[in-house]
Amino acid sequence: MSKYFAFIRNLIKAMANNEEQQNSGGKIKIQYYKSMIGYSKKQKAIVKSLGITKLNQTVERPDNPSMRGIVGKVPHLLRIVE
């Protein structure tokens, strides 16, 4: 799982850096609202790669299609708070 987690984390960092250089536009707030217990390792890695460690934690990320796609992969665990 650590290789997959590292890959996802690096991918998100690269996408965030690329988006910040192209467009310093909006940000979205992503909230982790349901426990990862019982879900697959890939889904757990997606949540952890966003930098989320605690239940009900909210993080800000750049508002771009890639971030919205990541949240869309695990809508039962994450939600976008506007």
C-alpha positions as CSV (number, residue, x, y, z in Angstrom):
1,M,0.0,0.0,0.0
2,S,2.9,2.4,0.7
3,K,3.9,2.5,-3.0
4,Y,0.4,3.2,-4.1
5,F,0.0,5.8,-1.4
6,A,3.3,7.5,-2.3
7,F,2.3,7.5,-6.0
8,I,-1.1,9.1,-5.3
9,R,0.5,11.7,-2.9
10,N,3.1,12.7,-5.4
11,L,0.5,12.9,-8.2
12,I,-1.7,15.2,-6.1
13,K,1.3,17.4,-5.3
14,A,2.3,17.7,-8.9
15,M,-1.3,18.5,-10.0
16,A,-1.6,21.1,-7.3
17,N,1.7,22.8,-8.2
18,N,0.8,22.7,-11.9
19,E,-2.6,24.3,-11.2
20,E,-1.1,27.0,-9.0
21,Q,1.3,28.0,-11.7
22,Q,-1.4,28.1,-14.4
23,N,-4.3,29.5,-12.4
24,S,-4.3,30.9,-8.9
25,G,-8.1,30.5,-9.0
26,G,-10.5,29.2,-6.4
27,K,-10.1,26.6,-3.7
28,I,-12.5,23.9,-2.5
29,K,-12.9,22.6,1.0
30,I,-13.0,18.8,1.2
31,Q,-14.4,17.1,4.3
32,Y,-13.8,13.6,5.4
33,Y,-17.1,12.6,7.0
34,K,-17.3,8.8,7.1
35,S,-14.9,6.3,8.5
36,M,-12.6,4.3,6.1
37,I,-13.1,1.1,8.1
38,G,-14.2,-1.7,5.9
39,Y,-13.3,0.0,2.6
40,S,-10.5,-1.1,0.2
41,K,-6.9,-0.1,0.5
42,K,-7.0,2.0,-2.6
43,Q,-9.9,4.1,-1.2
44,K,-8.0,4.5,2.1
45,A,-4.9,5.6,0.2
46,I,-6.9,8.3,-1.7
47,V,-8.2,9.8,1.5
48,K,-4.7,9.8,3.1
49,S,-3.1,11.2,0.0
50,L,-5.2,14.3,0.4
51,G,-3.6,14.9,3.8
52,I,-6.6,13.9,5.7
53,T,-6.0,12.0,8.9
54,K,-9.0,12.5,11.2
55,L,-12.7,12.1,10.9
56,N,-14.6,15.3,10.1
57,Q,-11.4,17.0,9.1
58,T,-11.6,19.6,6.4
59,V,-8.7,20.5,4.0
60,E,-8.5,23.2,1.3
61,R,-7.2,22.1,-2.2
62,P,-7.2,23.9,-5.6
63,D,-10.5,23.8,-7.4
64,N,-9.8,21.9,-10.6
65,P,-11.2,18.9,-12.4
66,S,-8.6,16.5,-11.0
67,M,-9.4,17.3,-7.4
68,R,-13.1,17.0,-8.1
69,G,-12.4,13.7,-9.8
70,I,-10.5,12.4,-6.7
71,V,-13.4,13.3,-4.5
72,G,-15.7,11.7,-7.0
73,K,-13.9,8.4,-6.6
74,V,-14.9,8.2,-2.9
75,P,-18.1,10.2,-2.5
76,H,-19.2,7.9,0.3
77,L,-16.1,9.1,2.4
78,L,-15.5,12.7,1.2
79,R,-17.7,15.6,0.3
80,I,-17.1,19.1,-1.0
81,V,-18.1,21.8,1.4
82,E,-19.0,25.1,-0.2
